[in-house]
Amino acid sequence: EKPINFKPLPIRESVPSIGESFVVLGYPIPQVLEPSLTASRGIVSKLVTENLQILHDASTDPGNSGGPCLDDRGNVLGVHFAGSTISKNNRNYAISPAAIKMFLSGVPEYKQVAMQTKSVDFSEVIQECKDSVFMIECYQDEKLAKKTQSTQASSTDATQQHSLIADRTCLNCFGKGYIDCPACVNGFVRKQKIVKI
């Protein structure tokens, strides 16, 4: 409802390293917990899907999706998008800088912000970046949804061109476990998955 004048966060040029520490910012479960910014520390566990996704162990909850993963300079090394219950340990996913840049290549207004080079304490990173991380609430308009569905097949925007979550999922779990189901993860028997937001 009002213009957003905050400076975009800088996106890393380099691929994150395995074992690298970072902090993820977000608004987990705002319907239940107080809707205020939360920070959680983690490390990069490994890079997957040809370095387009990062497996990490930062503690996250539903609602953390879309939150930036920031290195110790305040640069975005990933954007958190999913958690998994496949193991007792935290097994969470973020998209990598390369995937973020693929997506942003479809946004004509986007201009890269110069990377930060000075390493600081994570508390300083959070203080510096917190105003640029905010919660967005989405509501569905039924009339608009029907209109969008009828034109969706012919339109191609950045989200469709650079889909970061597979749009094909396994017949075994019927698309319910695209991260937890071993068949989905390993790319076996698949079918088209329809996602409603």
Secondary structure, DSSP 4 states (H G I P E B T S, - for coil): -----PPPPPBPSSPPPTT-EEEEEE--STTTS-SS-EEEEEEEEEEETTTTEEEE-----TT-TTPEEE-TTS-EEEEEEEEE-SSSS-EEEEE-HHHHHHHHTT-TT--PPPPP-S---HHHHHHHHGGG---------HHHHHHHHHHHTT---HHHHT-SS-SEEETTTTTS-TTT-HHHHTT-SEEE-----
